[in-house]
Amino acid sequence: MMVGNLRTQLIPENGNNNNTNTLIIEGVPLTPLVLISALTFGVGIFQILMAIFRLSFITNYISDSLISGFTTGAAVHVLTSQLDKLIGVKVKSYGGPGLVLFMWKDLFIYASNINIFTVCISIFGLIFLSIGRDWINPIFRKHFKIPLPLELFLVIAAIILSATVGLKKNYGVRIVENVPQGMPDFSLPRLTLLRHIWLDSLSISIICYAFLFSLGKTFAKKHKYKLNANQELYALSMCSLISSLFPVFPFGASLSRSALCEITGAKTQFHALFSSALLLVVILWIGPLLEPLPIAVLGCIVVVSLKPLFLQFKELPKLWKINLFDFLIWIIAFTTTAFLNITFGLLISLFFSILSIILKEQWPKFSRIGGDNEAEGVFRPLNLYNALSDPGIQINAQIWRFESPLHFGNASKLVDSKSISKDLELNNIGNINSNNSTSSSSSLSLKQSTIKGILILDCSVISHIDAAGIDSLIEIYLDTERLNILIKFAAFSDSILNIFHRCSLFNKIPESCFYPSIQDCLTSCYSLNFNENKC
């Protein structure tokens, strides 16, 4: 679609740009084949540069929910492109956002012109392939390693029927009709065009790679194998560079072809050797034999192969229960891809996927932590485990876990601990007098003073921290000190403690406030002496 849009912009329908785009063609007539060759070469150049600089990391932001929604939305495009073939009408090809909606509108307008014979062929083909794949092939594969070539049987039967009864001549059924023979000519791409189409080459190179990798991850997850992102990028770039020597579109993944190969049992690229050899034979010699084939049969093969992709709708209830952001990513990826176009769909869903990561850390989760009386050192959220007890209730101590990295985006959430502090003030059970060395160097620098409660902050989930995060630690320490609440930090990682040493944090917060684990922190708190007087 993107290649078609570029061709429409640079080359009018009459194919002559000599008068209107002399800057682009530089005095040389520009044909679609020349343009496509240069575009494919430019795409290959950008992709190999991405591979060299290891920019494949962008795939880390392509989540499984994004891939599922995106490929399902792309399947809507493929299905829509086949509907006119299935009902025997001709509709205009569209480009840009909303092309699916425009094509559906045209299909509705021309619904009265459907060819009943084409519809009958389509219905038979869809039923034959569906029953064969869902019922016959599973039984057949129990006895044989290879599946039945249902598509081949359907194509042969359709060709014989078309040639026998004259489907086009007598019943107006659209057929393949013309299969070009011979290999395309070899030619070098016109490099002078690259400076005029580099932006399109860049966008297409990213889209092709993202689409290929998203499809690859879909099948890798289903068949349980690993995918090397950078290796795929190298392979894609080399294919595009070599293909540019012939009038070939930019190299990428085919949703319908990949789904068809997966359904028919292809496991490696070795199947491409046979399909390519057969295609070569067709191009050179057998092409005319395919000319009577009804186009509706090809549409049936493509549509049935899309079934596994549309079944991905079943993931929505599970995503809703697991994570709202994953659910929204799926919905946004599907709707933008299906009802805008594939380019916008991928870019918008990728942007929202990255935004969701920011939003998740923007509002970190605070969890009240409890302990297991029978297993020392086991601490989990109280709201998830009813069997746990509050280990600090006897000393008016509460354990809270900050479940996010601590940085400028969410540091204010840590500082805003007034509700926790008020809860400690209201529920304190006694004054705590400290005479030992640990508490004398603690957050209140106590000697014989009293404190209202103890706040233990579990920092085991904080994977990294920045300057704003360190400032928030200082601020919450000072706030709790003013409220006569003792604060202790437990389970910071060694890497973060090294940062504290480098920035001299312990000059502002006593090092005795930091403990390697929650259990060590509780042991220190239990050593404090209690008065029976209320605060």
C-alpha positions as CSV (number, residue, x, y, z in Angstrom):
1,M,0.0,0.0,0.0
2,M,2.8,2.4,0.9
3,V,4.6,1.6,-2.4
4,G,1.4,2.2,-4.3
5,N,0.9,5.5,-2.6
6,L,4.4,6.6,-3.6
7,R,3.9,5.5,-7.2
8,T,0.6,7.4,-7.4
9,Q,2.3,10.6,-6.0
10,L,5.3,10.5,-8.4
11,I,3.8,8.9,-11.5
12,P,0.4,9.8,-12.8
13,E,-1.9,7.1,-14.2
14,N,-0.6,7.7,-17.7
15,G,2.9,6.9,-16.5
16,N,4.5,10.0,-17.9
17,N,6.3,12.5,-15.6
18,N,8.5,14.2,-18.1
19,N,6.8,17.6,-17.9
20,T,5.7,17.7,-14.2
21,N,8.5,16.1,-12.3
22,T,11.8,16.9,-14.1
23,L,13.5,17.5,-10.8
24,I,12.8,13.9,-9.8
25,I,13.6,12.2,-13.1
26,E,16.4,14.6,-14.0
27,G,15.6,14.5,-17.7
28,V,15.2,10.7,-17.9
29,P,11.7,9.2,-18.1
30,L,10.6,7.6,-14.9
31,T,8.7,4.3,-15.1
32,P,7.1,2.4,-12.2
33,L,9.7,-0.4,-12.5
34,V,12.6,2.1,-12.2
35,L,11.0,3.7,-9.2
36,I,10.3,0.4,-7.5
37,S,13.8,-0.8,-8.1
38,A,15.3,2.3,-6.5
39,L,12.9,2.2,-3.6
40,T,13.7,-1.4,-2.9
41,F,17.4,-0.6,-2.9
42,G,16.9,2.3,-0.5
43,V,14.9,0.1,1.8
44,G,17.7,-2.4,1.8
45,I,20.3,0.3,2.6
46,F,18.4,1.6,5.6
47,Q,17.8,-1.9,6.9
48,I,21.4,-3.0,6.7
49,L,22.4,0.2,8.5
50,M,19.9,-0.6,11.2
51,A,21.4,-4.0,11.5
52,I,25.0,-2.7,11.7
53,F,24.1,-0.2,14.5
54,R,21.9,-2.9,16.2
55,L,18.7,-0.9,16.1
56,S,16.7,-4.0,16.4
57,F,16.1,-3.2,20.0
58,I,13.0,-1.3,18.9
59,T,11.3,-4.8,18.8
60,N,11.6,-4.9,22.6
61,Y,8.6,-2.4,22.6
62,I,6.6,-4.7,20.4
63,S,4.7,-6.6,23.0
64,D,2.7,-9.8,22.4
65,S,-0.6,-8.0,22.8
66,L,0.5,-5.4,20.2
67,I,1.5,-8.1,17.8
68,S,-1.8,-9.9,18.3
69,G,-3.9,-6.8,17.8
70,F,-1.8,-5.6,14.9
71,T,-1.8,-8.9,12.9
72,T,-5.6,-9.2,13.5
73,G,-6.1,-5.7,12.2
74,A,-3.8,-6.5,9.2
75,A,-5.9,-9.6,8.6
76,V,-9.0,-7.3,8.2
77,H,-7.1,-5.6,5.3
78,V,-6.3,-8.9,3.7
79,L,-9.9,-10.1,4.1
80,T,-11.3,-6.9,2.6
81,S,-9.0,-7.1,-0.4
82,Q,-10.4,-10.6,-1.2
83,L,-14.1,-9.8,-0.8
84,D,-14.6,-8.4,-4.2
85,K,-13.0,-11.5,-5.7
86,L,-15.3,-13.7,-3.7
87,I,-18.5,-12.0,-4.9
88,G,-17.4,-11.1,-8.4
89,V,-17.5,-7.3,-8.4
90,K,-14.8,-4.8,-9.1
91,V,-14.2,-2.0,-6.6
92,K,-11.7,0.9,-6.7
93,S,-8.4,0.5,-4.9
94,Y,-7.8,3.1,-2.2
95,G,-4.8,4.3,-0.3
96,G,-4.2,6.2,2.9
97,P,-6.2,6.1,6.2
98,G,-9.7,4.5,6.1
99,L,-9.2,2.5,3.0
100,V,-11.0,-0.5,4.5
101,L,-14.1,1.6,5.2
102,F,-14.1,3.0,1.7
103,M,-13.8,-0.4,0.2
104,W,-16.6,-1.7,2.4
105,K,-18.7,1.2,1.2
106,D,-18.0,0.3,-2.4
107,L,-18.8,-3.3,-1.8
108,F,-22.2,-2.3,-0.3
109,I,-22.9,0.0,-3.3
110,Y,-22.0,-2.7,-5.9
111,A,-23.7,-5.5,-4.0
112,S,-26.4,-5.7,-6.5
113,N,-23.8,-6.5,-9.2
114,I,-22.6,-9.7,-7.6
115,N,-22.0,-12.7,-9.8
116,I,-24.0,-15.6,-8.4
117,F,-21.8,-18.2,-10.0
118,T,-18.7,-16.6,-8.5
119,V,-20.4,-16.6,-5.1
120,C,-21.3,-20.3,-5.5
121,I,-17.7,-21.1,-6.3
122,S,-16.5,-19.1,-3.3
123,I,-19.0,-20.8,-0.9
124,F,-17.9,-24.2,-2.1
125,G,-14.2,-23.3,-1.9
126,L,-14.6,-21.9,1.7
127,I,-16.6,-24.9,2.9
128,F,-14.2,-27.4,1.2
129,L,-11.1,-25.9,2.7
130,S,-12.6,-25.3,6.1
131,I,-13.9,-28.9,6.5
132,G,-10.7,-30.3,5.0
133,R,-8.4,-28.4,7.4
134,D,-10.5,-28.7,10.5
135,W,-11.8,-32.2,10.1
136,I,-10.2,-34.3,7.3
137,N,-6.5,-33.2,7.7
138,P,-6.3,-33.9,11.4
139,I,-7.5,-37.5,10.8
140,F,-5.2,-37.9,7.7
141,R,-2.2,-36.7,9.7
142,K,-2.6,-39.4,12.3
143,H,-1.6,-41.9,9.6
144,F,0.7,-39.8,7.4
145,K,3.3,-37.2,8.2
146,I,2.3,-34.8,5.5
147,P,-1.1,-33.1,5.2
148,L,-3.5,-33.4,2.2
149,P,-2.7,-30.7,-0.4
150,L,-6.3,-29.4,-0.3
151,E,-5.4,-26.1,-2.0
152,L,-3.8,-28.0,-4.9
153,F,-6.9,-30.2,-5.3
154,L,-9.2,-27.2,-5.3
155,V,-7.1,-25.3,-7.9
156,I,-6.9,-28.3,-10.2
157,A,-10.7,-28.9,-9.9
158,A,-11.4,-25.2,-10.5
159,I,-9.2,-25.1,-13.6
160,I,-10.8,-28.2,-15.1
161,L,-14.3,-26.8,-14.4
162,S,-13.5,-23.4,-15.8
163,A,-11.9,-24.8,-19.0
164,T,-14.7,-27.3,-19.5
165,V,-17.8,-25.1,-19.1
166,G,-16.2,-21.7,-20.0
167,L,-16.8,-19.9,-16.7
168,K,-15.7,-16.5,-18.0
169,K,-17.4,-16.6,-21.4
170,N,-20.7,-18.2,-20.4
171,Y,-21.1,-17.0,-16.8
172,G,-19.0,-13.9,-16.5
173,V,-16.7,-15.4,-13.8
174,R,-13.4,-13.5,-13.4
175,I,-10.4,-15.7,-14.1
176,V,-6.6,-15.2,-13.9
177,E,-6.7,-14.9,-17.7
178,N,-3.1,-13.7,-18.3
179,V,0.0,-15.1,-16.8
180,P,3.2,-13.3,-18.1
181,Q,5.9,-15.7,-19.3
182,G,9.7,-15.2,-19.0
183,M,12.1,-13.8,-16.4
184,P,12.2,-10.0,-15.8
185,D,15.3,-8.2,-17.1
186,F,18.3,-7.6,-14.8
187,S,19.1,-3.9,-14.2
188,L,20.9,-1.7,-11.6
189,P,18.8,0.6,-9.5
190,R,19.0,4.3,-10.4
191,L,20.8,5.7,-7.4
192,T,20.1,9.3,-8.3
193,L,16.5,8.7,-7.2
194,L,17.4,7.9,-3.6
195,R,17.7,11.6,-2.6
196,H,14.1,12.1,-3.6
197,I,12.6,9.0,-2.0
198,W,14.8,8.5,1.0
199,L,12.1,9.4,3.5
200,D,9.7,6.9,2.0
201,S,12.5,4.3,2.0
202,L,13.1,4.9,5.7
203,S,9.5,4.5,6.7
204,I,8.9,1.5,4.5
205,S,12.1,-0.2,5.9
206,I,10.9,0.2,9.5
207,I,7.4,-0.9,8.7
208,C,8.6,-4.0,6.7
209,Y,10.9,-5.0,9.5
210,A,8.4,-4.4,12.3
211,F,5.7,-6.3,10.4
212,L,8.1,-9.2,9.6
213,F,9.3,-9.5,13.2
214,S,5.7,-9.2,14.6
215,L,4.6,-12.1,12.4
216,G,7.8,-14.0,13.3
217,K,7.1,-13.6,17.0
218,T,3.5,-14.8,16.5
219,F,4.7,-18.1,15.0
220,A,7.7,-18.4,17.3
221,K,5.4,-18.2,20.3
222,K,3.0,-20.7,18.8
223,H,5.8,-23.2,17.9
224,K,8.1,-22.4,20.8
225,Y,11.3,-21.4,19.1
226,K,13.5,-18.3,19.6
227,L,13.8,-15.4,17.2
228,N,17.0,-13.4,16.7
229,A,15.9,-9.8,16.0
230,N,19.2,-8.6,14.5
231,Q,19.7,-11.7,12.4
232,E,16.2,-11.2,10.9
233,L,17.2,-7.6,10.1
234,Y,20.4,-8.7,8.3
235,A,18.4,-11.3,6.3
236,L,15.7,-8.8,5.4
237,S,18.2,-6.2,4.3
238,M,20.2,-8.6,2.0
239,C,16.9,-9.8,0.4
240,S,15.9,-6.2,-0.3
241,L,19.3,-5.3,-1.8
242,I,19.5,-8.4,-4.0
243,S,15.8,-8.0,-5.1
244,S,16.4,-4.4,-6.1
245,L,18.4,-5.7,-9.2
246,F,15.0,-6.8,-10.5
247,P,11.6,-5.0,-10.7
248,V,10.6,-6.4,-7.3
249,F,8.7,-4.7,-4.4
250,P,10.5,-4.1,-1.1
251,F,11.0,-7.4,0.7
252,G,8.9,-8.2,3.7
253,A,6.5,-10.7,5.3
254,S,3.3,-11.8,3.7
255,L,0.5,-12.3,6.3
256,S,-1.5,-14.6,4.0
257,R,1.4,-16.6,2.7
258,S,2.9,-17.1,6.2
259,A,-0.4,-18.2,7.6
260,L,-0.9,-20.5,4.6
261,C,2.6,-22.1,5.0
262,E,2.1,-22.5,8.7
263,I,-1.3,-24.3,8.2
264,T,0.1,-26.6,5.5
265,G,2.9,-27.7,7.8
266,A,6.0,-25.9,6.6
267,K,8.7,-26.0,9.2
268,T,11.8,-24.5,7.6
269,Q,12.8,-22.3,4.7
270,F,13.4,-25.5,2.7
271,H,9.8,-25.3,1.5
272,A,10.6,-22.1,-0.4
273,L,13.0,-24.1,-2.6
274,F,10.1,-26.2,-3.9
275,S,7.7,-23.3,-4.2
276,S,10.3,-21.2,-5.9
277,A,11.2,-24.0,-8.3
278,L,7.5,-24.5,-9.1
279,L,7.0,-20.8,-9.5
280,L,9.9,-20.7,-12.0
281,V,8.4,-23.6,-13.9
282,V,5.1,-21.7,-14.0
283,I,6.7,-18.5,-15.1
284,L,8.6,-20.2,-17.9
285,W,6.3,-22.9,-19.1
286,I,3.1,-23.7,-17.2
287,G,1.7,-20.2,-16.8
288,P,-0.9,-20.6,-19.6
289,L,-2.4,-23.6,-17.9
290,L,-3.4,-21.4,-14.9
291,E,-5.2,-18.8,-17.0
292,P,-8.7,-20.4,-16.7
293,L,-8.4,-20.5,-12.8
294,P,-11.2,-18.5,-11.2
295,I,-9.8,-15.7,-9.1
296,A,-12.4,-16.5,-6.4
297,V,-10.6,-19.8,-5.7
298,L,-7.4,-17.8,-4.9
299,G,-9.5,-15.6,-2.6
300,C,-10.9,-18.7,-0.8
301,I,-7.4,-20.0,-0.1
302,V,-6.3,-16.6,1.3
303,V,-9.4,-16.1,3.4
304,V,-9.4,-19.5,5.0
305,S,-5.7,-19.1,5.9
306,L,-6.6,-16.0,8.0
307,K,-8.8,-18.0,10.4
308,P,-6.0,-18.4,13.1
309,L,-5.4,-14.7,13.1
310,F,-9.0,-13.8,13.7
311,L,-9.1,-16.4,16.5
312,Q,-6.8,-14.1,18.4
313,F,-9.9,-12.2,19.5
314,K,-10.2,-15.0,22.1
315,E,-7.2,-13.4,23.9
316,L,-9.2,-10.3,24.9
317,P,-11.0,-11.8,28.0
318,K,-7.7,-13.1,29.3
319,L,-5.9,-9.7,28.7
320,W,-8.8,-7.9,30.5
321,K,-8.3,-10.0,33.6
322,I,-4.5,-9.8,33.6
323,N,-3.7,-6.3,32.7
324,L,-5.8,-3.3,31.5
325,F,-2.9,-1.8,29.5
326,D,-2.3,-5.0,27.5
327,F,-6.0,-5.1,26.8
328,L,-6.0,-1.4,25.6
329,I,-2.8,-2.0,23.5
330,W,-4.6,-4.9,21.7
331,I,-7.7,-2.8,21.1
332,I,-5.8,0.2,19.9
333,A,-3.5,-1.9,17.7
334,F,-6.4,-3.6,16.1
335,T,-8.7,-0.6,15.5
336,T,-6.0,1.7,14.2
337,T,-4.6,-0.9,11.9
338,A,-7.9,-2.1,10.6
339,F,-9.7,1.2,10.2
340,L,-6.8,3.6,9.4
341,N,-4.0,1.7,7.7
342,I,-1.2,-0.6,8.5
343,T,1.4,2.2,8.8
344,F,-0.6,4.3,11.2
345,G,-1.7,1.3,13.1
346,L,1.8,0.1,13.8
347,L,3.1,3.6,14.7
348,I,0.2,4.5,16.9
349,S,0.1,1.2,18.7
350,L,3.9,1.3,19.2
351,F,3.6,4.8,20.6
352,F,0.9,3.7,23.0
353,S,2.9,0.7,24.0
354,I,5.8,2.9,25.0
355,L,3.4,5.3,26.7
356,S,1.9,2.5,28.7
357,I,5.3,1.8,30.2
358,I,5.6,5.4,31.3
359,L,2.1,5.4,32.7
360,K,2.7,2.2,34.7
361,E,5.7,3.8,36.4
362,Q,3.9,7.1,36.8
363,W,1.5,5.7,39.3
364,P,3.4,3.0,41.2
365,K,1.6,0.6,43.5
366,F,2.0,0.7,47.3
367,S,1.4,-2.6,49.0
368,R,1.0,-3.3,52.7
369,I,3.3,-6.2,53.5
370,G,2.7,-9.1,56.0
371,G,4.7,-12.0,57.2
372,D,4.3,-15.8,57.6
373,N,4.5,-16.9,61.2
374,E,5.6,-20.4,60.2
375,A,8.3,-19.3,57.6
376,E,10.7,-16.6,58.8
377,G,11.7,-14.1,56.2
378,V,8.7,-14.6,53.9
379,F,6.9,-11.4,53.3
380,R,4.0,-10.9,50.8
381,P,1.2,-8.3,50.2
382,L,-1.5,-8.7,52.8
383,N,-4.3,-8.1,50.3
384,L,-3.2,-11.2,48.3
385,Y,-2.5,-13.6,51.1
386,N,-5.2,-13.9,53.8
387,A,-3.1,-16.3,55.9
388,L,-0.4,-13.7,56.5
389,S,-0.2,-11.7,59.7
390,D,1.1,-8.2,60.4
391,P,4.5,-8.8,62.0
392,G,4.8,-5.2,63.2
393,I,1.4,-4.8,65.0
394,Q,2.9,-5.2,68.5
395,I,5.3,-2.3,68.0
396,N,3.0,-0.1,65.8
397,A,5.2,-0.8,62.7
398,Q,3.9,-1.0,59.2
399,I,5.7,-2.5,56.2
400,W,5.0,-1.0,52.8
401,R,6.4,-2.0,49.5
402,F,7.1,0.5,46.7
403,E,6.6,-1.5,43.5
404,S,8.4,0.5,40.9
405,P,11.8,2.0,40.0
406,L,12.1,5.4,41.7
407,H,12.7,8.3,39.4
408,F,11.6,11.8,38.6
409,G,8.3,10.6,37.1
410,N,7.0,9.0,40.3
411,A,9.2,10.3,43.1
412,S,6.3,12.6,44.2
413,K,4.2,9.5,44.9
414,L,6.8,8.2,47.4
415,V,6.9,11.6,49.2
416,D,3.1,11.7,49.4
417,S,2.9,9.3,52.4
418,K,0.6,11.3,54.6
419,S,-2.1,8.7,54.7
420,I,0.4,6.1,55.9
421,S,1.9,8.4,58.5
422,K,-1.6,9.4,59.8
423,D,-2.5,5.7,60.0
424,L,0.6,5.1,62.2
425,E,-0.3,8.1,64.4
426,L,-3.9,6.9,65.0
427,N,-3.0,3.3,65.6
428,N,0.1,3.6,67.7
429,I,-0.1,1.4,70.8
430,G,2.6,2.9,72.9
431,N,5.6,5.1,73.1
432,I,8.9,3.6,72.1
433,N,11.9,4.5,74.3
434,S,15.2,3.7,72.8
435,N,18.4,3.2,74.8
436,N,20.4,1.1,72.4
437,S,23.0,2.2,69.9
438,T,20.9,1.3,66.9
439,S,18.1,3.6,67.6
440,S,20.3,6.3,68.9
441,S,21.7,6.7,65.4
442,S,18.4,6.2,63.8
443,S,16.2,8.6,61.9
444,L,15.1,10.5,65.0
445,S,18.6,10.4,66.7
446,L,16.8,9.2,69.8
447,K,18.3,9.1,73.2
448,Q,15.4,9.0,75.5
449,S,12.8,10.4,73.2
450,T,9.5,8.8,72.2
451,I,8.3,7.9,68.7
452,K,4.7,7.3,67.6
453,G,5.3,4.4,65.2
454,I,7.7,2.8,62.7
455,L,7.4,2.9,58.9
456,I,9.4,0.1,57.1
457,L,9.8,0.7,53.4
458,D,10.5,-2.4,51.4
459,C,12.7,-1.3,48.6
460,S,13.4,-4.7,47.1
461,V,11.5,-3.9,43.9
462,I,13.2,-0.6,43.2
463,S,15.6,-1.6,40.4
464,H,17.1,1.8,39.7
465,I,17.0,5.4,41.1
466,D,17.8,8.8,39.8
467,A,18.6,12.2,41.5
468,A,14.9,13.0,42.0
469,G,14.4,9.6,43.6
470,I,17.2,10.3,46.1
471,D,15.7,13.7,46.9
472,S,12.4,12.0,47.6
473,L,14.1,9.6,50.1
474,I,15.5,12.6,51.9
475,E,12.2,14.4,51.9
476,I,10.2,11.4,53.3
477,Y,12.9,10.9,55.9
478,L,12.5,14.6,57.1
479,D,8.7,14.4,56.9
480,T,8.5,11.3,59.1
481,E,11.0,12.8,61.5
482,R,8.8,15.8,62.0
483,L,5.9,13.5,62.7
484,N,7.9,11.5,65.3
485,I,7.8,8.4,63.1
486,L,10.8,6.2,62.7
487,I,11.4,5.3,59.1
488,K,13.6,2.4,58.0
489,F,14.6,1.3,54.4
490,A,14.9,-2.4,53.7
491,A,16.4,-4.5,50.9
492,F,17.9,-1.9,48.6
493,S,20.1,-3.6,46.0
494,D,23.9,-3.3,46.2
495,S,24.0,-1.3,43.0
496,I,21.7,1.3,44.5
497,L,23.6,1.4,47.8
498,N,26.7,2.1,45.8
499,I,25.0,5.1,44.3
500,F,24.1,6.3,47.8
501,H,27.7,6.1,48.8
502,R,28.8,8.0,45.8
503,C,26.3,10.8,46.3
504,S,27.0,11.0,50.1
505,L,23.3,10.2,50.9
506,F,24.3,8.9,54.3
507,N,25.4,12.3,55.4
508,K,21.7,13.3,55.3
509,I,20.1,10.0,56.2
510,P,21.9,7.9,58.8
511,E,23.3,4.6,57.4
512,S,21.7,2.8,60.3
513,C,18.3,3.4,58.7
514,F,19.1,1.0,55.9
515,Y,18.9,-2.8,56.3
516,P,19.7,-5.7,54.0
517,S,16.3,-7.3,54.5
518,I,12.9,-6.8,56.1
519,Q,13.6,-9.5,58.7
520,D,16.8,-7.7,59.8
521,C,14.8,-4.5,60.1
522,L,12.1,-6.1,62.2
523,T,14.6,-7.7,64.5
524,S,16.1,-4.3,65.1
525,C,12.6,-2.8,65.8
526,Y,11.7,-5.5,68.3
527,S,14.8,-4.6,70.3
528,L,13.3,-1.3,71.2
529,N,11.8,-0.9,74.7
530,F,8.1,0.1,75.1
531,N,6.5,2.2,77.7
532,E,3.0,1.4,78.8
533,N,1.9,5.0,78.5
534,K,-0.1,6.1,75.5
535,C,1.2,8.8,73.2
